[in-house]
Amino acid sequence: MEQTRKSDKNTDNGNIFYAVAMRGLVAFPKMVMHFDVARQKSVDSIEMALKEGGKLFLVTQHETYVENPKATDVYKVGVVAEIKQVLKLPDNIMKVLVEGVYKASLIRLIDDGETLKAEVKRMPTYSRAKVDEVETEALMRSVKDVFERYSQYFPKMPKELLTSVMTQDDPYKLFEAVTFNCNLNYRDKQTLLEETNILNKLSVLFACLSSEVEILELENLINEQTKNSIDKGQKEYYLREQMRIIQEQLGEDDGDEVFEYINDIYSLKLDKKNTEKLLKEADKLGKLPPSSQEAFVIKNYLDTVLDLPWNKYTKAKISMDKAEDILEKDHYGLKKVKERILEFLAVHMLNPEIKGQIICLAGPPGIGKTSIAKSIAKAMGRKYARVSLGGVRDEADIRGHRKTYVGAMPGRIITALQQAGSANPLILFDEIDKLCSDIKGDPSSAMLEVLDSEQNNAFRDHFIEVPFDLSKCVFITTANNVSAIPAPLLDRMELIELPSYTAEEKFHIAKEHLVPKQLKEHGLKGTQLKIEDAAIHDIIQYYTKEAGVRTLERSIASLCRKAAKKIASGDAKRVTVKAKELQDWLGVKKYLPDLLSQKDQVGVVNGLAWTSVGGVLMPLEVIVLKGTGKIEVTGSLGDVMKESAKIAVSYVRSVADKYGIDPDFYKNNDIHIHAPEGAVPKDGPSAGVTMTTALVSALSGMPVRADVAMTGEITLHGRVLPIGGLREKTMAAYKAEIGTVIIPVANKPDLEEVDDVVKNAIEFVYADDLAKVLDTALIKQPVKRRRGRPAKNASAAVAN
């Protein structure tokens, strides 16, 4: 950019003029136009131009937002115009009327800091090239046609102008008449200004006008549709208002009620189809007598639909630290379960829109499945709703009844959403394995849609009849018996198995959770009632036999009630429950300790068994009698255990020489195998090593160590196969003060789940074949042994 001295003259004979950079406007030769000027530099340029001849160079900016344009910011072609009139307005705004004189090209732009000047060179407005008359005529007709269409969208356009254009025979005058009176984009006008050939000018003008007409047609169509829509809505509003007033005059009170229903339906902002359906119901209600039965049905229906949490979502940020603290505070143990739940929450934190993650918490009663679901809802910051499915045998309980039936109501899913008051709650389906089916339908089939993320985005309850989106909900189910859940339903869920609590875990749960809870519920303080640790251990061992802690909590509640009675009656201020006094508080012991072999005996082996309430010690007895080779199995044993007995006999026959057993023992003797507590059914393959050891002991006369317990399945060739329930079985051995436990070598990795207190107290022997089991358990030279736990260094030597 260059600067000049103020002595530079702007005269007709020179080629330097004061300049104004136009924003969004293009001037043409012979065109009279007016515009407003607000920039100080432009105002000063106009004032100086008036003093020095009234000529001004008008050039258009490339972009309208540039405040201080340079040479690169303006087009190279503009118009030298003559100032006809200037009017100063308030706020230093100037209104200018000009007439274009001739077209000029910009050579350089001069900015002296106060005004803007331009050195220009005059250009011909039109070229003198010869044009084809036929092509010119065709272009003129096209321009006239499109201008006529253009004028239809501007009713205030003077008819004289339209007549002048339509009767014009001169292409130059036609171009000027149309261009000067059309509101085209300034970039298109600049193109028309720079073009000199009349055919090219008309072609560009025709293209620009055609594009503008298409835009105007589309804009007009949109405006018409909007106007029609608004008119229809206003018409309905006025009609409904008139109907309401008429009903008021007639003394019918339902007018206001129907009007409120309609307003509420619109406020739901449902899609058009569902809105129309609900409006039809409201219209039907307005035409019925208020006391009619059908009116009552429709009111009940609309109240239920409007009460649903449509588009109401709970927003809460998941914090992993907070979630972990909640789980640890609410539940003791269950390490693997907590880890899986934290993984579940982490995925929801990273992707809140994830679908299809449905967890099934499976395990024995009373281990805290329902309370875990509550903790998950608290950690996620979602509303919580519980749906009990135990004993549900009617499909309508899930999907609801048709509203035309007497006493119809929505299903349990919709009811849970109403209770939660949110469209994305955590819904717990409790006892899903207790669903029943009968002649009224199969409710488990109705649950398939609810738990399928590909289908539940439009769940349709029979009562509601309007689809509701369940895809934002989080579903958790609980079950006691997984095998009772239908396969298609189980396939939609991810199974998390909760193991039964060990005695050590029950002790911690009682001391840290149950005792403080019951003290609070019974109005007692920690200083008023104290339950010794030994007493809690004895309650667990002698007064409860369960997988969970419900009976344990009831026993603690019983202690609290008896203590509250003593304190309230004034017999004592403080009460301490001791282990030796438990019989006075809770009565005689309900359960005896597990049976076990108290001394080294022939034919008696301590086996380990798993039950739904934890592990137990199960002694197995074998006696050999003179006979004809019969094998008697008693103790309410199942088919699998009977087969294990046959395998044991066959294996002993194969190793009879090694242990000094008569090879014909199976011909000359009867063998009786018995598991005590015959009223309790027993089954499973894990008693194989126990039976074999008892048989070898009974047939060889070698005693079995009383401080040894064992578990494992066997094969005909003497291999020891892995078993399940190792955690519970080892806890039973620990409670019975067993010093050594023989387990299959394949179960060695499962010791990670065993409590540390058990691993520190018991010596584990890992057996891969029966020879290792027999060498460990049998005493080849009968000696008197002191029963008890081995030293820690001996345990380590055998375990390694």
KAVEN-V64766 format. One record per run of one state. SS is the DSSP state (H for helix, E for strand, C for the rest). FROM is the first residue (numbers start at 1). LEN is the number of residues. If there is no record, write none. Layout:
BEGIN
ss->[SS/SS]
from->[FROM/FROM]
len->[LEN/LEN]
END
This chain:
BEGIN
ss->[C/E/C/E/C/E/C/H/C/E/C/H/E/C/E/C/E/C/E/C/H/C/H/C/H/C/H/C/H/C/H/C/H/C/H/C/H/C/H/C/E/C/H/C/E/C/H/C/H/C/E/C/H/C/E/C/E/H/C/H/E/C/E/C/E/C/H/C/H/C/E/C/H/C/E/C/H/C/H/C/E/C/H/C/E/C/E/C/E/C/E/C/E/C/H/C/H/E/C/E/C/H/C/E/C/E/C/E/C/E/C/H/C/E/H/C/H/C/E/C/E/H/E/C/H/C]
from->[1/2/3/16/23/32/38/40/52/55/62/71/74/75/77/90/93/112/116/124/133/152/159/167/171/181/186/195/198/251/254/269/272/288/293/308/320/331/335/351/359/364/369/381/384/389/396/400/412/421/426/431/432/435/437/439/441/443/451/456/459/460/468/469/474/480/482/485/487/491/494/499/503/522/529/532/533/544/550/570/575/578/579/587/601/602/604/612/614/627/631/635/637/638/639/655/665/669/676/682/683/685/701/703/705/708/711/713/715/719/722/726/736/740/745/754/756/762/763/768/769/770/778/780/792/800]
len->[1/1/13/7/9/6/2/12/3/7/9/3/1/2/13/3/19/4/8/9/19/7/8/4/10/5/9/3/53/3/15/3/16/5/15/12/11/4/16/8/5/5/12/3/5/7/4/12/9/5/5/1/3/2/2/2/2/8/5/3/1/8/1/5/6/2/3/2/4/3/5/4/19/7/3/1/11/6/20/5/3/1/8/14/1/2/8/2/13/4/4/2/1/1/16/10/4/7/6/1/2/16/2/2/3/3/2/2/4/3/4/10/4/5/9/2/6/1/5/1/1/8/2/12/8/1]
END
